[in-house]
């Protein structure tokens, strides 16, 4: 009986395992209802994303495209405006009208100032490199010219300097009243012994635009300063720009010049000698300056002997103006007895021509009685010339100039450049 009962239980269990799993009827009805109720919502969301989202993207792209086109049109309009302005400016410059000449200007501000050994115009060489020992320190405005802009300049031996003739006597009238300022079309040329030549055929400082061009040797670069030698620049000269000298294009082989320019050493002085009192006066000035922290403490020269060499090089050329050479008794600073006469030693040829025009009734004064003055680094160098031509020069003495003083001025000195000069 028990065995029969076990067999029945086993058959029941097998039959249950072979039948599929079926949910109860209420649960199955609920599940099917939810599935059919969610199906339309999912389809709606899918269709919305499929149809509406591309429209949204298309609208955004259209907006961006319109914004881009507007910006491009604006840039094109601005560019056309600039082109029209430039074309109008070129046309005005190519065909300037007389009434617009004063309106066409290019304001320029100096970028640096020259601290030169030449305290006044008188004695400043007429051309560069004639006096190799003449030194100057070009100090740039640190606010406008950072020291990085001078990097690499020290690798060149020479440089061009563009500057302003700031000591011209007619400069203020030329700038403030250009319509009333009339420059002279012809100027007197020293090499032609006073004969006239067109201003643009000379290097006269009296020009419609008083801008000068010179070349100098680059001795060294330090911070915002450049040490130059062989200069023909007066102290305080404003500098507009400098450019490196390039021998391959700046030196023109076979360049032609007029014959009067080729006259060799026409203004050279045969000899320069020094009086017995000169050495004692120079040593005295140098010593007093060192004790009192005056000029020579700010000198670009190492010793009084080097300063003496500078004087000799400067006076090796006749530094007098044309009128001073032709009428030396009209342009005396002092006579040998100390009486002051007519101080025109620092006048240019145009000005002293007007002052000494016409005949002069003065009795000629012997040339050996005429005392000329050269001011270098604030020191007044007195000298005489034997004869009325560019004969022998005798340097008398050195004194402190009463008109020039470097006290309380921040100036370059030899100690700053000692490594570059030795």
Secondary structure, DSSP 8 states (H G I E B T S, - for coil): -HHHHHHHHHHHHHHHHHS-----HHHHHHHHHHHHHHHHHHHHHHHHHHHHHHHHHHHHHHHHHHHHHHHHHHHHHHHHHHHHHHHHHHHHHHT--GGGTTT--------EEEEESB-SSTT--SSTTSSTT-EEEEEE-TTTS-GGGGTTGGGSSEEEEEEE-TT-TTHHHHHH-TTT----SEEE-GGGTT-EEEGGGS--S--SS-EEEEEEEEEEEETTEEEEES----TT-EEEEEEE--HHHHS-TT----GGGG-TTTTB-S-EEE-HHHHHHHHHHHHHHHHHT-GGGG-SSSSHHHHHHHHHHHHTB--S-HHHHH-GGGS-SEETT--B----TT--HHHHHHHT-S---S----GGGEEEEEEETTEEEEEEESSSSS--EEEEEEEE-SS---TT-----GGGGHHHH-
